[in-house]
């Protein structure tokens, strides 16, 4: 009999440390049980016969919904009119050291 792997409290503690969250001992135990149950549920997928089924990467057909990129003339004066600060025909920005 193959024993299923369980998520340990140490692994939960390590995940909490990586996530920079504090959890109690009771939460460690609870999360270890819940994560083990989730993984056990996903292991059911291993029993499904998928021979002859082509792989899919998206469940929903992905379509490019963006418009064609068409250049449009933008006069410099119009563009400079929307900047918050300018000096002559240049954009004025805070000094960066």
C-alpha positions as a Markdown table, in Angstrom:
| # | Residue | x | y | z |
|---|---|---|---|---|
| 1 | Unk | 0.0 | 0.0 | 0.0 |
| 2 | Unk | 1.4 | 3.4 | -1.0 |
| 3 | Unk | 1.0 | 5.9 | 1.7 |
| 4 | Unk | -0.2 | 9.3 | 0.5 |
| 5 | Unk | 2.1 | 12.2 | 1.2 |
| 6 | Unk | 0.8 | 14.7 | 3.8 |
| 7 | Unk | 1.6 | 18.3 | 4.2 |
| 8 | Unk | 3.5 | 18.6 | 7.5 |
| 9 | Unk | 3.2 | 21.3 | 10.1 |
| 10 | Unk | 6.9 | 22.1 | 9.4 |
| 11 | Unk | 6.0 | 22.8 | 5.7 |
| 12 | Unk | 3.1 | 25.0 | 6.8 |
| 13 | Unk | 5.3 | 26.9 | 9.2 |
| 14 | Unk | 7.9 | 27.4 | 6.4 |
| 15 | Unk | 5.2 | 28.7 | 4.1 |
| 16 | Unk | 4.0 | 31.1 | 6.8 |
| 17 | Unk | 7.5 | 32.3 | 7.3 |
| 18 | Unk | 8.0 | 32.8 | 3.5 |
| 19 | Unk | 4.7 | 34.7 | 3.4 |
| 20 | Unk | 5.7 | 36.8 | 6.4 |
| 21 | Unk | 2.6 | 35.9 | 8.4 |
| 22 | Unk | 2.2 | 34.6 | 11.9 |
| 23 | Unk | 0.1 | 31.6 | 12.6 |
| 24 | Unk | -0.7 | 29.7 | 15.8 |
| 25 | Unk | 0.0 | 26.0 | 16.4 |
| 26 | Unk | -3.7 | 25.3 | 16.0 |
| 27 | Unk | -3.6 | 27.1 | 12.6 |
| 28 | Unk | -0.5 | 25.1 | 11.6 |
| 29 | Unk | -2.4 | 21.9 | 12.3 |
| 30 | Unk | -5.6 | 23.1 | 10.6 |
| 31 | Unk | -3.8 | 24.3 | 7.4 |
| 32 | Unk | -1.7 | 21.1 | 7.2 |
| 33 | Unk | -4.9 | 19.1 | 7.2 |
| 34 | Unk | -6.6 | 21.3 | 4.7 |
| 35 | Unk | -3.7 | 21.4 | 2.3 |
| 36 | Unk | -3.4 | 17.6 | 2.5 |
| 37 | Unk | -7.1 | 17.3 | 1.7 |
| 38 | Unk | -6.7 | 19.6 | -1.3 |
| 39 | Unk | -3.8 | 17.7 | -2.7 |
| 40 | Unk | -5.6 | 14.4 | -2.1 |
| 41 | Unk | -8.5 | 15.8 | -4.2 |
| 42 | Unk | -6.2 | 16.8 | -7.0 |
| 43 | Unk | -4.6 | 13.3 | -7.0 |
| 44 | Unk | -8.0 | 12.0 | -8.3 |
| 45 | Unk | -7.0 | 13.6 | -11.6 |
| 46 | Unk | -4.3 | 11.0 | -12.0 |
| 47 | Unk | -7.0 | 8.3 | -12.3 |
| 48 | Unk | -8.6 | 9.9 | -15.4 |
| 49 | Unk | -7.8 | 8.3 | -18.8 |
| 50 | Unk | -6.7 | 11.1 | -21.1 |
| 51 | Unk | -5.4 | 9.0 | -24.0 |
| 52 | Unk | -6.4 | 10.5 | -27.3 |
| 53 | Unk | -7.3 | 13.9 | -25.9 |
| 54 | Unk | -5.2 | 16.7 | -27.2 |
| 55 | Unk | -3.6 | 19.0 | -24.7 |
| 56 | Unk | -5.3 | 22.4 | -24.1 |
| 57 | Unk | -3.7 | 25.4 | -22.7 |
| 58 | Unk | -6.8 | 27.6 | -22.4 |
| 59 | Unk | -10.3 | 26.4 | -21.6 |
| 60 | Unk | -11.8 | 29.5 | -23.3 |
| 61 | Unk | -10.7 | 30.5 | -26.8 |
| 62 | Unk | -8.3 | 33.4 | -26.5 |
| 63 | Unk | -8.9 | 36.2 | -29.0 |
| 64 | Unk | -6.9 | 39.3 | -29.4 |
| 65 | Unk | -9.3 | 42.1 | -28.6 |
| 66 | Unk | -6.9 | 45.0 | -29.2 |
| 67 | Unk | -7.3 | 47.4 | -32.0 |
| 68 | Unk | -4.8 | 47.7 | -34.9 |
| 69 | Unk | -2.0 | 50.1 | -34.0 |
| 70 | Unk | -2.4 | 53.0 | -36.4 |
| 71 | Unk | -0.1 | 56.0 | -36.0 |
| 72 | Unk | -1.8 | 59.4 | -35.7 |
| 73 | Unk | -0.3 | 62.8 | -35.9 |
| 74 | Unk | 0.2 | 64.5 | -32.6 |
| 75 | Unk | 1.4 | 68.1 | -32.8 |
| 76 | Unk | 4.1 | 68.8 | -30.2 |
| 77 | Unk | 2.2 | 71.9 | -28.9 |
| 78 | Unk | -0.9 | 69.7 | -28.2 |
| 79 | Unk | 1.2 | 67.2 | -26.3 |
| 80 | Unk | 3.0 | 69.8 | -24.3 |
| 81 | Unk | -0.3 | 71.3 | -23.4 |
| 82 | Unk | -1.1 | 68.3 | -21.1 |
| 83 | Unk | 2.1 | 68.1 | -19.1 |
| 84 | Unk | 2.0 | 69.5 | -15.6 |
| 85 | Unk | 5.2 | 71.6 | -15.9 |
| 86 | Unk | 7.3 | 72.7 | -18.8 |
| 87 | Unk | 10.1 | 75.0 | -19.7 |
| 88 | Unk | 9.9 | 76.2 | -23.3 |
| 89 | Unk | 9.3 | 73.2 | -25.4 |
| 90 | Unk | 10.7 | 70.8 | -22.8 |
| 91 | Unk | 9.0 | 68.8 | -20.0 |
| 92 | Unk | 10.1 | 70.0 | -16.6 |
| 93 | Unk | 10.7 | 67.2 | -14.1 |
| 94 | Unk | 12.0 | 67.0 | -10.5 |
| 95 | Unk | 15.8 | 66.7 | -10.2 |
| 96 | Unk | 16.9 | 63.1 | -9.6 |
| 97 | Unk | 20.1 | 62.6 | -7.7 |
